[in-house]
Amino acid sequence: MVYVDAQSGRSRLVEITALELLQSTRAGAGKLPPAERRHDVTILDIFGNAAIVRVDATAWVDYLEEIKWNGRWVIVNVVWENRPRTR
């Protein structure tokens, strides 16, 4: 994810590991009541054993890089952007 510092306006790339993402999810990050959830999934492209998928969630948009490995689709990378907060 690209993080833009509000004071300086400079951008930096924020990386987290799969373990950090799992731990954050287990701790409840991003948890919303069912009525407020949005989770539209669009397969943008598939070529052989590779795919690009877009997930429109309530608070962010994910772009997933996936591969078919041992007969199962698995995520190998995620790039995401948070949606602007509405007040």
C-alpha angles and dihedrals in degrees: 000000000000113000118198116204107229094213101045099025089224121139129224133180115246116205129187129182125239089252092053090050092050092048091049091050092049089051089057102258111163094011113154135174110267093249090060097047123112122185114161114168124201124183102217099184142350124193117173107304096348130085141174116213131185120210117194105201127175098261102022148014119239127201109200126199107206137180132194105241123177089347095308131099111239132180114243099173140008130199116186143177125202117234116240111267116248120212 
